[in-house]
Amino acid sequence: MNSGLIFLLLQLAASSMSRVRGKIDSNGVTSALLEERLSMGLNFLLSAEVDHKKKDYKFGFGLTVG
């Protein structure tokens, strides 16, 4: 969050096993994160970040164990 103040922060509970978060910061960078609990101690993550001004687009996924 080094890119400035966050003027919009959104957090939605999609279900008891997942979480969706999104934000738009003061520079217009839009981010989203999806966390899904697959089983106890195992989470699946999807993330994306879009900066239209700089034409910078990022996407990631991962597993968290533990």
N, C-alpha and C positions, 0 to 999 in steps of 0.2 A: 504494500500500500504506500509506496514511496511517491506515487504520482500525484499526490495532492489530496485534498479533502474529498471524502465520499459524500455526495449529496443525496444519494439514494441507495438504500440497502434493503434487500428483499429476502425474506426467508419464508419458505413454505414447507409445511409438513405434508408430503405426498402420501405417506402411510406410516405405520409404526415401524416399518423396516427400512424406510428410505427417507432421504432429506434432499431438498432442492434449494440451492442458494443462488442469488444473483445480485449484481451490483453494477452501477454506473458511476464512475468517479468524475471529478470536476474537469478532467481532460477529455471526457467523452469515451473513455475506454470501458467497454462492456464485458463483464465476466459472468460465467455460470459454472456451477458445480453440482453434480449429482452423486450422492453417496447411497449405496444400496447394501444392506446387510444380507449377505448370502447365508451365513450361519454364524454361530457364536464364535467370535474372534476372527472372522473373515469378511472383509468389506471390499466392494468393487467401486471404483471411482472413475467418473468421467468429468473432464473439465475443458473449458474453452474460453478464449479471450480474444476480443476483436478491437483493434484500433484502426478505424477507417482513415484517420488523418495521416498516419504513418504507413498505411497499407501493411499492417503487421497482424497476422492471424496465427493463433496458436491453438492446438488441440492436444489433449493428453488423456491417458487412461492408466489405471493401475490397480493393484490388489494390495490391501493392507492385512497383514497377518499378525495376530497378537492381541 
